[in-house]
Structures are given as structure tokens and as C-alpha cells.
Amino acid sequence: MELSKFELGGTRIKQSDISKGNVLTLAVTPKLEYAWDDGVAIGRYLEELGNGKIIARKCNKCGRIMLPPRMFCELCWRATDEWVYCEDTGTVNTFSLCHVNWDASRIPEGEPLHLPAVIHIDGASPGMGILHVLGEVEPDKIKIGMKVRAVWKKPDEREGSITDITHFKPVRAARKKSKKKSGGGR
Amino acid sequence: MGQKVAIVGAGITKFVSRAQETGKELAWQASKMALDSCGLTLNDMESVSLGSAPDAFDGVHMKGEYLRDGSGGWRKPYMRHFVGGGTGVFAPIHGWFHVASGMFDTCLVVCSEKMSSVYPHPQGAFTTIFDHTTEQALDPTLIWIFALEYNRYMETYGLTKADIAPVSVKNKKNAMDHPSAQLPGEITVEDVLNSELLAWPVNRLDISPASDGAAAIVLAGEHAAKRITDKPIWIEGVGWSLDTAYWATRDLSYPRHVEKSARMAYDMAGIREPRREIEIAEPYDPFTYKELHHMEGLLLANRGEAPQLLADGVTQRDGDRPMCPSGGLLGVGNPISAAGLMKVIEIFLQLRGEADKRQVPGNPTCGLAQAWGDLMQVSTVVVLKR
């Protein structure tokens, strides 16, 4: 049954076929809103972010100190045991320099790129990374293995969200700045 | 196990950026072609299985029910399955459950996808795959996770973008011989490297397109298959595996869940030396690096060495281990579930010697198709034999 022996379906149309009315469409915006409960583990995680701290959860069976924290260990399949504070520093495991917004629109020329990274947090078990963004760094200076530190919102601006950390910046730059702006962090 | 299961017919539409047809109409076109290809009618189908990607693309809740009439599922045992990007290769596995169990002798397996309905771009529909509390607040876009994985893969093995870009060159060229192809073409490595940079290290020509399209296959049990065709292609091994959703805690340089799914399928098919026994493969290639990453996870290349096989021409259609002879997602297109089933259909046609200009030499007898998805965490594999 070679494909060449069949007339294949699927008729390609263009955006202009729609705008000119050659093909009719019905445009609809769904009206949906959600309020997501944070749950037990992430609830505490967010609460501590509001305090300027990163907290993990430890499983005493496998010994993993897990980020994001969870009330059950998915490997040992048992309840986790204790809360453990981590550092607000870490290592860049991988990163991207992103020119695209969530909806595939492009970031205009001259505006800052999105700099997502997987950051392995100090004090959690090796390999425990979180997704966050980098900042206060030239994109071409970012390297895998780079040490970074969380940059926190001011305490009264925090709301118990992952965005209470505005970004992570290279540790060396953090030291210089922290002399000028002491007390701005934790 | 109740009985052996074979693929006996196949159908596919063109893959296009936007189809005039609805998802139902595309499903109907592919399903009808699949039945026609083996001289059967819908009355011969005892069960129907449908695969389709997230409802968010269509904005239709319960898409399985919506697509049901086009897929021939009325008043029959009918079920929709969905495992993200892995759906298209889970489709034959899902159909296999129905027939291998002995419950049914035939099953029509359909995958239909219409990604063009959602505005401004299907990428937006993907944002809710990220954790709603700890990740979505960072305003992520889908490409992030692939860019992050791509970068980690390069770093771990000391690779460059130029080592990986030839996947796009090969697959788009292969797609020139596929009648469904959306983005076939002759391009160079420089074209890939100079195409628009979306999220370093991912350029535009590193990515497969969003597409509309459908595909379908007909499955039959051992005795029924031999009555229907003298060229049944047997499903000898199936495997699937899902890794943690805490994706940032995984080793992004190596897809361990792909290895798990492959080993499951190899064990079932009695394959001990995949590099010798798997003569052709369709590893999932939504991004250039994924074909290489998946070859390694499928144990068809040593870790970090798939790019060398690519450079040596081993994975070309006339090479020792052809990969994506169809043209893959990069060339044929990526209507998610239908793209995975397109890969299964390609191996089916190759093993029957019916792949037209795409036919790999040497009368292959054993091939593999694989798909992958979710938060880079699910892998589905089928091993097919003549």
C-alpha cells in the first residue's frame, strides 16, 4: 500500500483565507479562572520564601533532601520526615537565552532576554534543581557551573511566591552589591 | 497473552500548518484510508482506539468524545488515550492491549490533531504543563525546557550546535519523498545555524512545526491478520515509561525513561543486541538534538556518540542504521499524536517494502518507532517485525 497510490486528505489553508472570509471561523475566548491551592509541602515552601528562605524536605530512608519539598518521597513511597533549610545559593546546571515569550511572540530588539536556568540549590541533595531565571549578568557571560545567589524582594514586598526571588545572580557580583545594600536580602 | 497482533493497514493525511478540515474530518480521512488499504469496512472493526493531544489545542473538552464519529467509534467499544507527545506511539500499544488480550480480533487505531485552532500560537497552550505554583509564575514558555535539556546534553559530552544541526538537514531532505510532508527541503548546516535564534541553543530550524493532521492503522489478531493480508507486520514488543515531573531534578543529559521503555520492548521482542537487530528506527525528533538523545536512550548509540554516527552517515537512509527515513517531525510535521503514529506507519511501510522513494535498502525485517513528551518525561516504544 504505497502512499503514492492514495489521494491524501488534509487541505492546507492560510491565515489570509480566514481574514478574507474564504474559510469561515468562529472565534471564542473561554471564560475560565482558577485558584490553585498550594497544598501542604508547597504551602510551607512558599511561606518560607516569604521569609526569605528556601526550605526542603528530607526523606530519612533514602536520605534525599528534596526541592521542591514534598510530603511523600516518590522513590521510597513513604511519608517524608523533616524540614531542612537550604542556602539561597546554588550552581547553574543548564540555562537558555530566550528570545521568545510564552505565546511565541518575540522579545523586541534591545529588551532583555529571558534567562531561564536549572539551578542546583546548596544544602539540598546533589542534582536537586529548580527552574528559575538569571539576572544582573551579561547573557554571554553565563556559564554552566557558575555559582549564583538568590536576589530577594524586600520583605514587605514578598507575598509567598517563587517570584519573591526575583532572579539569581552570579555570586561574585552579589558580594560587591551586598556591601552597598546591606540588609536588603534576608 | 491471548494472541499475536499485526498491523494490516494504514492511512494518513497531509500534515499542514492549518487544515480546512476539522479534527473529525481529518480523523475520517485517515481512518477511511486505513480501512481501504486493507479492504475492510468499519463493520469489520470490533473496537476503536483514539489518541489525541491536550484538549487545550482544540478548546474542546472531552476531545475523545468529540472526535469519536470521525474515528468510527459510534456504538463500539471506544476509548481515548493520551500520554502527551508520547501519544502517537502509545496508540498502537493501546490498540495492542485490545487485541492481544483476546477480547477483540480487530481494532481501528486513530490519531487526529488540530493544533492551529488556538491563538495566538499553540505554544501558549503548553504553558500549563509547568507546575502551576512553582514554575508558571516565572512566565515560562515551552521552548525553555528543550533549550535547557539541549544545552545540558552539549555540555555533558562537549558537543557543539554544528554537531547536532545535521539532523535537521537529513530529516528535511528525507521528507522530500514523503507525500504528507509539511516542511521538506534541501538545507545546509549553515542554514540551521543562521536561522532565527529562538532560545539559545535552539534555532528555528532545530524545531518541528505545529501542524494539523491525522493518521490511522488497522490492527488484527493472528488469524484475522493472515486472512486480511499476506504482509502482516507484527507488533513484537511494546514499552513505555514515565519519569519524574520534578524535571529539574533529573540528569538532563540522558533520558533514562527512554532506556526503560526500550528495554521493556526489547525484552518482549527477544532483542538482545538492539544495534544489530533494530535495522531501522524512527526516534522522536521534535527538536534536532532529540533524535540523537533518543538514539542513545534507545541503546542504538553510546552516550554522547550519536552525533558521530550522524556525521559518519550511519543514520542516513542508505547508512547502516537509518534513522527517521520518513523525514520525521522536523520534515513531515508535528501534529502531535498523528506525528507519532506517522512514525509507526513509516516502519510498517518500510518493513513491507512499500515506502516508495523512501525505501531503505536491504529488505529490513525489524524496526522501531518511538515517541516522547509531557515534561520531557514519557517515552513510548514499539518494535515491529516482518
Interface residues (C-beta under 8 A of the other chain):
Chain A: M1 E2 L3 S4 F6 L8 G9 G10 T11 R12 I13 K14 Q15 D17 V23 A27 V28 P30 Y34 W36 D38 I42 Y45 L46 M66 L67 P68 E74 N93 T94 F95 S96 L97 C98 H99 V100 N101 W102 D103 A104 S105 H114 P116 A117 V118 G127 M128 G129 I130 L131 H132 V133 I144 S161 I162 T163
Chain B: G9 A10 G11 I12 T13 K14 F15 V16 S17 R18 A19 Q20 E21 E25 L26 Q29 A30 M33 D36 S37 C38 G59 Y119 P120 H121 Q123 G124 T127 F130 D131 H132 T133 T134 E135 A137 L138 D139 P140 T141 I143 W144 A147 L148 E149 N151 R152 E155 H178 P179 S180 E196 L197 L198 A199 W200 P201 V202 D212 G213 A214 T244 Y246 A248 T249 R250 D251 L252 L349 R352 E354 A355 D356
